[in-house]
Amino acid sequence: MNTYQIVLFSFFAIISIMVVLDKNVAEYIVLLTKIVKLQFDRYMFMLKYHPKNPITNYIQAQKMNKLALELQREFEQRADS
């Protein structure tokens, strides 16, 4: 084993021992992972729905153009009937 693996193993061994000995450490780790997931979801939401994002603006413009064409065809069909 190289030094990197020994350090990682030691780190996880210490964390595991602390979880076994103290219930609060386990709860802290669970809450910490929830916070990290929440921050990740927040950044993904901001990336997807920020008004200055050109990719999402293009996708939304394409959806709106498609909807406008469908509504125009439907209107023309009703006008002809």
C-alpha positions as CSV (number, residue, x, y, z in Angstrom):
1,M,0.0,0.0,0.0
2,N,1.2,3.4,-0.8
3,T,1.0,6.5,1.5
4,Y,-2.2,7.8,-0.1
5,Q,-4.1,4.6,0.6
6,I,-2.8,4.4,4.1
7,V,-3.9,8.0,4.8
8,L,-7.4,7.3,3.3
9,F,-7.7,4.0,5.3
10,S,-6.7,5.8,8.5
11,F,-9.1,8.6,7.9
12,F,-12.1,6.3,7.3
13,A,-11.1,4.0,10.2
14,I,-11.1,7.0,12.6
15,I,-14.4,8.2,11.3
16,S,-15.9,4.7,11.6
17,I,-14.7,4.4,15.2
18,M,-16.1,7.8,16.0
19,V,-19.5,6.8,14.5
20,V,-19.6,3.6,16.5
21,L,-18.7,5.3,19.8
22,D,-20.8,8.4,19.5
23,K,-24.3,8.6,18.0
24,N,-24.0,12.4,17.4
25,V,-21.2,11.9,14.9
26,A,-23.4,9.7,12.8
27,E,-26.2,12.2,12.9
28,Y,-23.7,15.0,12.0
29,I,-22.5,13.1,9.0
30,V,-26.1,12.4,7.8
31,L,-26.9,16.1,8.1
32,L,-23.7,17.1,6.4
33,T,-24.5,14.9,3.4
34,K,-28.0,16.4,3.3
35,I,-26.6,19.9,3.2
36,V,-24.2,19.0,0.4
37,K,-27.0,17.5,-1.6
38,L,-29.2,20.6,-1.0
39,Q,-26.4,22.9,-2.2
40,F,-25.8,20.8,-5.3
41,D,-29.5,20.8,-6.1
42,R,-29.6,24.6,-5.5
43,Y,-26.7,25.2,-8.0
44,M,-28.2,22.8,-10.5
45,F,-31.5,24.7,-10.3
46,M,-29.7,28.0,-10.7
47,L,-27.8,26.7,-13.7
48,K,-31.0,25.4,-15.4
49,Y,-33.3,28.3,-14.7
50,H,-31.2,31.4,-14.6
51,P,-32.5,34.0,-17.1
52,K,-29.1,34.8,-18.5
53,N,-28.2,31.2,-19.4
54,P,-28.2,31.1,-23.2
55,I,-28.6,27.4,-23.5
56,T,-31.9,27.3,-21.5
57,N,-33.1,30.5,-23.2
58,Y,-32.6,28.7,-26.6
59,I,-34.4,25.6,-25.4
60,Q,-37.3,27.6,-24.1
61,A,-37.5,29.7,-27.3
62,Q,-37.7,26.5,-29.3
63,K,-40.5,25.2,-27.1
64,M,-42.4,28.4,-27.4
65,N,-42.0,28.5,-31.2
66,K,-43.3,24.9,-31.4
67,L,-46.3,25.8,-29.2
68,A,-47.0,28.9,-31.3
69,L,-47.0,26.9,-34.5
70,E,-49.4,24.3,-33.0
71,L,-51.7,27.0,-31.8
72,Q,-51.6,28.8,-35.2
73,R,-52.5,25.5,-37.0
74,E,-55.3,24.9,-34.5
75,F,-56.7,28.4,-35.0
76,E,-56.5,28.1,-38.8
77,Q,-58.4,24.7,-38.6
78,R,-61.1,26.3,-36.5
79,A,-61.4,29.3,-38.8
80,D,-61.8,27.1,-41.9
81,S,-64.5,25.0,-40.3
